[in-house]
Amino acid sequence: MTQHDLSGPATAAPGHPPPDPTEPASGRRPPHALDSRPADGELLAARLVPLRRPGQWISAAVLLVLFAMLVHTLVANHRFQWDVVGRYFLRGSILHGLVLTLWLTAAVMTSGYLLGIGIAAMRLSGNPVLRGLSFGYVWLIRSVPPLVQLLFWYELASLYPRLSVGVPFGPEFASMGTAHLFSGILAAYIGLTLDVGAFSGEIVRGGILSVDPGQREAAKALGLRDGRIFRRIVLPQAMPAIVPASGNLLIGMLKATSIVSVIAVQDLLYSTQLIYNQNFLIMPLLLVATLWYIILTSLLSIGQYYVERHYARGSNRPGSRQGRGLWQVTRSNIPLFGRARTDLAGLS
């Protein structure tokens, strides 16, 4: 009986071809060799199988059921009195309050952002006095609620019956009474402007700090002046960071104007309050104000989207999420439609 070396290569029997070293002992050839790779044509012809997400579909079904229940209760509940809502939706006093709300929002945001730009410049200044004063202003305004600020300015006459200009501890040059100076609209304008100035100053400062300092150094090395560097290099790169926060601040300010009703400013909310204090139709009139706020915030959100896309156009790439349209972005965020597989989109 002879002993065979199992570790050595197998020899072929007489009259038969030598065995393939990649072929298994059972005689079946594997579908691909170990060192073979699929061609690009096979990858492109492969059928993409979507990943099964049962939890996503279950959660989508639950949300749809809850949404259907919400719609049903809004339509079927006669206590909402939608006929009353439709009757007062375009009432003259309601539209007057709406115009005042829009005017106050626009005036406050414009003045507040001009103030905020100055505050941001002071915070970024090399002068320690300017930095300290601007920091103290931001700290104080952000610490006091806006409603308290409105009440303070509205009742300023109780603290300062007269305002004067002159030398401290010396003679006065001019003075005026404050009993009838600060009306409700003026107090609302000043209080909200100071509040927006503090927050917008931090937004602008954060956007400017988000730009790499090397950009300024490279521009100075090319001989550009500071003003041109800020307009052409710093500001375009800071805007993508400033616009989203500014849009949120604008929408928040539109809704925050409703607090001016406390000091009897006839804005949108106060106009509805005057009506339901007479006819006691509280819920329908509140729905009128709510629907107007929803419409206005939706329009502002759409405008914010296009402004963001305008300033982010330099960083958009074909097929990226930033380069898609409004409908594509909305559709991709609805769980009902799912998400498309784009794993091999770059191979085509």
C-alpha positions in Angstrom: 0.0 0.0 0.0 1.5 3.3 -1.1 1.3 6.6 0.6 0.2 9.7 -1.4 1.2 13.3 -0.7 -2.2 15.1 -0.3 -0.5 18.5 -0.2 1.0 18.4 -3.7 -0.8 19.2 -6.9 -3.1 16.5 -8.3 -1.9 14.6 -11.3 -4.1 13.8 -14.3 -5.0 10.2 -15.2 -3.6 8.9 -18.4 -5.8 10.0 -21.3 -7.6 12.8 -19.4 -6.8 16.6 -19.4 -5.2 18.0 -16.3 -7.7 19.2 -13.6 -8.5 22.8 -13.2 -7.1 24.0 -9.9 -10.1 26.4 -9.4 -12.6 23.6 -9.9 -14.0 22.1 -6.6 -13.6 18.4 -5.8 -17.3 17.7 -6.5 -16.7 18.5 -10.2 -19.0 21.6 -10.4 -17.4 24.8 -11.7 -18.2 27.9 -9.7 -20.2 30.6 -11.5 -17.2 33.1 -11.4 -13.6 32.7 -10.7 -12.2 34.2 -7.5 -10.3 36.8 -9.3 -13.0 37.8 -11.8 -15.0 41.0 -11.5 -18.4 41.9 -13.0 -18.3 44.2 -16.0 -19.9 47.6 -16.0 -22.6 46.3 -18.3 -23.7 43.8 -15.7 -23.9 46.5 -13.0 -26.0 48.8 -15.2 -28.3 45.9 -16.2 -28.8 44.8 -12.7 -32.3 45.3 -11.3 -32.3 47.6 -8.2 -34.3 46.0 -5.4 -35.6 48.6 -3.0 -34.9 48.2 0.6 -37.9 46.9 2.5 -39.0 49.3 5.3 -42.1 47.9 6.9 -41.7 50.3 9.9 -41.8 53.3 7.5 -45.0 52.2 5.8 -46.7 51.4 9.1 -45.8 54.8 10.5 -47.0 56.4 7.3 -50.3 54.6 7.5 -50.8 55.6 11.2 -50.0 59.2 10.3 -52.5 59.2 7.4 -55.2 57.8 9.7 -54.5 60.5 12.2 -54.5 63.2 9.5 -57.9 61.8 8.2 -59.3 62.0 11.7 -58.1 65.6 12.0 -59.7 66.6 8.7 -62.9 64.8 9.7 -63.2 66.6 13.0 -62.5 70.0 11.4 -65.2 69.4 8.8 -67.8 67.5 10.8 -67.7 69.6 14.0 -70.3 72.3 13.5 -69.0 74.2 16.5 -66.2 75.6 14.3 -68.9 77.5 12.4 -67.1 77.7 9.1 -69.9 79.8 7.7 -69.1 82.5 10.2 -65.4 82.2 9.4 -66.1 82.8 5.7 -68.3 85.8 6.5 -65.7 87.6 8.6 -62.6 86.5 6.7 -62.6 89.5 4.3 -64.3 91.9 6.7 -63.0 95.5 6.4 -61.9 95.7 10.0 -60.0 92.4 9.7 -58.2 93.6 6.6 -57.3 96.9 8.3 -55.7 94.9 11.1 -53.9 92.7 8.6 -52.5 95.8 6.8 -51.2 97.2 10.1 -49.7 93.8 11.0 -47.8 93.7 7.7 -46.7 97.3 8.0 -45.5 96.9 11.5 -43.6 93.7 10.6 -41.9 95.3 7.6 -41.0 98.5 9.5 -39.6 96.6 12.5 -37.6 94.2 10.4 -36.1 97.0 8.3 -35.1 99.2 11.3 -34.1 96.2 13.4 -31.7 94.8 10.8 -30.1 98.2 10.2 -29.6 98.4 14.0 -28.4 94.8 14.0 -25.7 95.4 11.3 -24.4 98.2 13.5 -24.4 96.0 16.6 -22.6 93.2 14.7 -19.9 95.7 13.5 -19.4 96.9 17.1 -19.1 93.2 18.3 -16.5 92.6 15.7 -14.6 95.8 16.3 -11.2 96.0 17.8 -12.3 98.7 20.2 -13.0 97.2 23.6 -15.5 99.9 24.5 -17.6 99.2 21.4 -17.4 95.5 22.0 -18.4 95.9 25.7 -21.4 98.2 24.9 -22.7 96.0 22.1 -22.4 92.9 24.3 -24.2 94.6 27.1 -27.0 95.7 24.8 -27.5 92.2 23.3 -27.4 90.6 26.8 -30.0 93.0 28.2 -32.4 92.9 25.3 -32.3 89.1 25.0 -32.9 88.8 28.8 -36.1 90.8 28.8 -39.3 89.4 27.2 -40.7 91.4 24.3 -44.0 91.9 26.1 -42.2 93.5 29.1 -40.4 95.8 26.7 -43.6 96.9 25.1 -45.2 97.6 28.4 -42.1 99.5 29.5 -42.1 101.8 26.5 -45.9 102.2 26.7 -45.7 103.3 30.4 -42.4 105.3 30.0 -44.2 108.5 31.1 -44.6 107.1 34.6 -40.8 106.9 34.9 -39.7 109.9 32.8 -42.4 112.6 32.7 -40.0 114.7 30.7 -37.1 113.9 28.4 -34.3 116.5 28.1 -31.0 116.9 26.2 -28.1 118.7 27.8 -24.9 118.4 29.8 -25.0 115.7 32.5 -25.5 117.4 35.9 -25.6 120.7 34.0 -27.9 122.9 32.0 -30.6 121.5 29.7 -30.7 122.5 26.0 -34.2 121.1 25.2 -36.9 119.1 26.9 -40.3 117.6 26.0 -43.1 115.8 27.9 -43.7 112.1 27.4 -47.3 112.0 28.6 -48.7 111.7 25.0 -45.5 110.9 23.2 -45.5 107.2 23.2 -48.7 105.9 21.6 -49.4 102.2 21.3 -48.0 102.0 17.7 -44.8 103.9 18.6 -44.2 101.9 21.7 -44.7 98.7 19.7 -42.3 99.9 17.0 -39.5 100.9 19.4 -39.8 97.8 21.6 -39.9 95.3 18.7 -37.1 97.1 16.8 -34.8 96.9 19.8 -35.6 93.2 20.2 -35.0 92.5 16.5 -31.8 94.5 16.6 -30.2 92.3 19.3 -31.1 89.0 17.6 -30.3 90.2 14.0 -26.9 91.5 15.2 -26.0 88.0 16.5 -27.2 86.5 13.2 -25.1 88.8 11.1 -22.1 88.4 13.4 -22.4 84.6 13.2 -22.6 84.7 9.4 -19.5 86.9 9.1 -17.6 84.6 11.4 -18.5 81.6 9.4 -16.3 82.9 6.5 -12.8 81.6 6.6 -10.4 84.4 7.6 -8.0 83.1 4.9 -10.4 84.6 2.3 -9.8 88.1 3.6 -6.0 87.5 3.8 -5.9 86.2 0.2 -7.9 89.2 -1.0 -5.7 91.7 0.8 -2.7 90.0 -0.8 -4.2 90.7 -4.1 -4.5 94.4 -3.2 -8.3 94.6 -2.7 -9.7 97.2 -0.3 -11.6 96.3 2.8 -15.0 97.6 1.4 -14.6 95.6 -1.8 -13.5 92.5 0.2 -16.6 92.7 2.3 -19.0 93.2 -0.6 -17.6 90.8 -3.1 -16.0 88.0 -0.9 -17.2 88.0 2.7 -20.9 88.9 2.3 -21.7 86.4 -0.5 -20.2 83.6 1.5 -21.9 84.8 4.7 -25.4 85.1 3.2 -26.1 81.3 3.1 -25.7 81.3 6.9 -27.6 84.5 7.4 -30.6 84.0 5.2 -32.2 80.9 7.0 -31.9 82.4 10.4 -33.2 85.8 9.1 -36.2 84.1 7.5 -37.0 82.4 10.8 -36.7 85.7 12.6 -39.0 87.4 10.1 -41.7 84.7 10.4 -41.4 84.8 14.2 -41.7 88.6 14.2 -44.9 88.3 12.0 -46.5 86.2 14.7 -44.9 88.2 17.6 -46.7 91.3 16.4 -49.9 89.8 18.0 -48.6 90.8 21.4 -49.2 94.4 20.6 -52.9 93.8 21.2 -52.0 94.1 24.9 -51.3 97.8 24.5 -54.5 98.3 22.3 -52.8 98.4 18.9 -55.4 97.3 16.4 -53.5 94.6 14.6 -55.0 91.5 13.1 -55.5 89.7 16.5 -56.9 92.8 18.2 -59.3 93.4 15.3 -60.8 89.9 15.8 -60.9 90.5 19.6 -62.9 93.7 19.1 -65.5 91.7 17.0 -65.9 88.7 19.3 -66.2 90.9 22.3 -69.4 92.2 20.7 -70.9 89.0 19.2 -69.2 86.4 21.5 -68.2 84.3 18.5 -64.8 83.6 20.0 -63.6 80.5 18.2 -64.7 81.5 14.6 -63.0 84.8 14.9 -59.8 83.2 16.3 -59.9 80.9 13.3 -60.0 83.9 11.0 -56.9 85.3 12.5 -55.2 81.8 12.5 -56.0 81.3 8.8 -54.5 84.7 7.9 -51.3 83.9 9.9 -51.0 80.5 8.1 -51.4 82.1 4.7 -48.8 84.8 5.5 -46.2 82.4 7.0 -46.6 80.1 4.1 -45.9 82.9 1.6 -42.9 84.0 3.6 -41.6 80.4 3.7 -41.8 80.0 0.0 -40.0 83.3 -0.5 -37.3 82.2 2.0 -36.8 79.0 0.0 -36.1 80.8 -3.2 -33.8 83.3 -1.5 -31.8 80.5 0.1 -31.6 78.8 -3.3 -30.3 82.0 -4.9 -27.5 82.4 -2.4 -26.6 78.7 -2.4 -26.5 78.4 -6.1 -22.6 78.4 -6.1 -22.5 75.3 -3.9 -25.3 73.3 -5.8 -24.3 70.3 -7.8 -26.5 68.6 -10.4 -28.6 66.0 -8.6 -27.9 67.4 -5.2 -30.6 68.1 -2.7 -29.9 71.9 -2.8 -30.4 71.9 -6.6 -33.8 70.4 -6.6 -37.0 72.4 -7.1 -39.6 73.2 -4.5 -41.9 70.4 -5.6 -39.1 67.8 -5.5 -38.1 68.8 -2.0 -41.7 68.7 -0.8 -42.3 65.3 -2.4 -39.2 63.8 -0.9 -40.3 64.8 2.6 -43.7 63.1 2.3 -43.5 59.5 3.6 -46.3 58.4 1.3 -44.2 58.6 -1.8 -41.1 57.0 -0.3 -37.6 57.7 -1.5 -36.1 56.9 -4.8 -33.0 54.8 -5.0 -30.1 56.7 -6.5 -27.2 54.4 -5.5 -26.1 53.8 -9.1 -27.3 57.1 -10.6 -23.7 58.1 -11.3 -23.0 55.0 -13.4 -25.4 56.0 -16.1 
